[in-house]
């Protein structure tokens, strides 16, 4: 991973959730967030892993609140 891969200081977890859901839908967004968590843990980048864990938790919460919501916004 390159040093400039860390976007957690430039965008909030909720903004990332919105961006991911808009582009790929909730289920794929959750998969992508999970893969980022694993990648960051393997690279020992704890701050980034915490950011992506927050993103994943928000995605999980959205799916719990309204599992019937349409997947994409566009």
Secondary structure, 3 states (H helix, E strand, C coil): CCHHHCCCCCCCHHHHHHHHHHHHCHHHHHHHHHHHHHHHHHCCCHHHHHHHHHHHHHHHHHHHHCCCCCCCCC
